[in-house]
Amino acid sequence: MNLIEAIKSVPDHRHPRGIRHPLWLILMIILLGSCTGYWGYKPLAEFTKNHRSTLIKLFNLPSDIRFPCDSTFRNIILSLDFEVIAVLFNVWAGETLSIAPGELMAIDGKSIKSTSVGGNSSYQNFVSLVSAYSHDRGWVVRHKVMENQERSEIEVVEELVQQLAGSQVVITADALHLQKKTIQLIIDGGNDYIITLKKNQSSLFKVAQKLVESVGAIEKVQTSERLHGRTTTRSTTIYPVSAQLLPAWAGVKHIIAIERSGSRWQGKKVVVG
């Protein structure tokens, strides 16, 4: 299934009377325009003017076609069922985007702008997109939509981890996802992980601190980089962990301590893997 075939599967709920442009064409213009920096309804209309001849040639359109106006883009975007788009993306990505053994795969959730309701109260709700992103290739290979009042990000990440079973990748995640069930699913799926360790897992954090103080390192690397006018130095030290030391935490083989210093800040980060 190519991308256009996938997009043609999106249901069109518009009334047949008055339809001037097929839904797939409008969605492709939105996709191409957004990828090239044309964010917003009016910029998308401008995109069709600036790239008219290319679009006509690319999609084999009539030379006298009138492209959608900004209000059409607005109506379509506001009426789309985003979860349908997400499901179709996963189907297309699963058939099209290969995953190579050993790839670093970051899993993280990001809230979608302008979806928050309820202010800062306990009724606050917003939509998030939880994605599996390839470090090496720079693209998303899977994603899921969630609302924070309905589900936790931890549950959604566990589902993505199961979808990646058998891929032989290294999954990276923030401290929220250093959960016994999550890492067990990662190991059961034939993958590995590198996950940040913070004090939300207080017992494990204390064990890691004692380990760093008492066990000899098996490797230490220091790197420096200069970016945006400041120099940042990172010292990465790897410590071995025996399976008997942390039996409840599946697959933990190393504690990795990362010390960072720079002209504007200093800090220390610990991850497990």
N, C-alpha and C positions, 0 to 999 in steps of 0.2 A: 504494500500500500504506500503510494507516494503521498506527499504532503497535501496536494490538491484533492486527491481522492479522500483523504482523511477529513479535510475541511468540508467536502461535499456531504459528509455524513451528518453534519450538524443540522438538527431539525430547524426548518424555517416556519415560524409561527405567524408570519405576516399574512394579512388577508390577500388572496390572489389578485384582487382588483387593485390596480395602481402600482404593482411591482414593476420597477424599471430595471433593476439590476439583480442578478442572482446573488444569493447570500454568500456563496463561496468566493465570488469576486470581491465583494465588499470586505470580507474577512481577510483575504489575501492582501488587499491594499492596506488594511489596518496593520497587518503583520509586517509587511515590507516597509511601510512608512515608519512604524515604531522602531524597527531595527536600524533605520538610518537617521533617527533623531527627530522625526516629525511627531511629537507628542501633542495630542489634543485634537479637537474636532476641526478647527480651522487650519492648523498645520497639515492635517491629513488631506484636506481639500487642496491645499497649496502643493502638496506632494504630487497629486495627480496632474496638476498643471505643469510642474517642473519636469516631470518624467513621463509625460503623456505618450510620446512616441515609443519609449521603451516598454511601457505597460501594454500598449496595443500589440507590439511585436511579441512580447513574452507570452501573452495569453491569447494571441490570435483573435483580437477583437476587431469589430468594424472600425474603419478609419474615422467615421463621423460620430463615434460614440460620445455621449455626454456622461462624464463620470459623476459619481455621487457628490452631493454638496455636503457642507459641514453638518447640517441638521440631520441628514440621513445617517452619517457616521454616529452622531449622538444617539439617535433612536435605536440603532442596531446595538451599540455597546451597552446601553441601558437595559435592553430587553434580553440580552444573552443569558443563558443558564451556564454560569461559569463552571459548575461541576461537570457538565457534559463536555465542555472544552477540555477540562483536565483529564477525563477518562479517555477521550480520543487521542490526546497527546501521548498518554502512556502506551496506548495500543500502537500508535505510529512509532514512538521512540523504541519500543520493544522490538519492532521489526526492522528498524532502520539504523539505530545508533548502537554500534557494537561496544561491548565492555571487555577490555583486555585484562587477563589475569595480572594481579599485582598493582592495578590502578589504585590511586588514592581517591576515595569517594567521600566527600563531605556531605553530611546530612544536617540540615538546619531549617528552622521555621522563621519566616519573616511576615509581619503583619502587612496587609495591603492598605495603602493610603486611602483615607476618607471612608473607611468602613466602620470606624468606631462609633458606638452609640452607648449611652448610659453614663458618660463622663467618667469620673474617677470613683464612682460608687461600686457597690458589690454587684450591681446589675450591668456593669460594663461588658460589652461584647464587641468583638471585632473578628474579621475574617483573616486567616493566615494561609500562606502557601508553604507547605513543608516539602523541601526538595532534596533529592540526591544529586549532587553536583560533582562532575569529574574535575579534579585538580588539573590533570594533565591536558585534557582536551578543551576545558573551558565551556562545557555545556551541561545542561540538566538532562539526566537520563530517566528520572521518574519524579513525579510529584503528586501530592494529595492536598485537597482543600479541607480546611477545618474552621470551626467557630469555637472560640475559647470557652463559651458557656456550655457547649455541648460535649466537647471532648478535650482531653489533654494532649499536648504536643508529644508527650512520652508515648501514649498509645499509638499515635499516628506514625511516629518514628519506628516503633516496633513492627508495624505493618510494612513500612518501606524496607526495613531490614529483611523481612521474610521474602519480599519480592526480589531482593538481591541474592537470595540463597543460591549457592553454586557458582557464583561469579568469580570467586577467589580474589576478592578485592580487599583493600585495607580501608575500613570505615573510620572516618574522623568525625568527632562531635564535641559539643561543649559539655560542661560539667553537669548540666541538667540530665543528660542521658547516660551518666555513669550509674546505671541501675543493674542489679543482678540479673533480672529477667532479660533486659535488653542485650547485655553482653553474652548471655547464654544463647540467645537466639542468633547472635552474630557467629558464635563458635559452632553452633549446631548447623548453620548454613554453610559452613566451610570457608568462612571469611575471617579476617583478623581486624583488629581495631587499635586506634590511638585516641584516647578520650581524656579530656582535661579533668584533673582531680582538684576539688576545692573542699572547703569545710562543710559543705552540705552532706558529705559522707565523712563524718567526723572520725569514726573509728579507723577507717581506711587511711584517712589523712594522717592520723597519728602514727600508724604503722609505717607509712611512707617516710615520715619525718625521721623516725628512729632508724629506718633502713639506710637513708641517705647519710646519717651520722655515723653508722657503725659498719657498713659494708663497703668494700673497695669497688671503685668504678671499673667497668670493663671497657669504657670508651669515653673520651672527652674531646669535644671539638669547639673551637671558638671562631666566630666569624664576625666581620664588621661590614657595614654598608653605609653609604652616605646618600641620603635622599631628602629632597626639599630643604637643603641647607643644614641638616643635622646628621650626626654620625651615631649609629646605633650598633652596640656590640652585644652579641648573644653568645653565651657559654652554655653548651648542651652536654650534660653528663648522663650516661646510661648506667643503671645499677641492675644487677640480676635479681630475680625473685624466684624462689622455689615454689613449686605447686603446693607444698605442705604448709607454707606460710600463710597463704590466702586461699584455702580450699573452697570458700563460698563464692569466690570471684573467678568465674570460668576464664581460662586462657590467659591470665595475667602472667607475663614472662619477664617484664622489665618495668622499672620505674624510671622515667626520664625527667630530669630536673633541668629547667631552662631559666637561666638568669639573664636578665636584659638590663642594659644601662645605656643612657643617651644624654644628650646635652640638655634635654627638657624634662626627663623623667627617669625613674628607676623602678624596677619591679622584678618579681620572680614568679615563675609559672611551673606547675608540676603536672605531668600527664602520665597515664598508665597505658601499657600496650603489651 
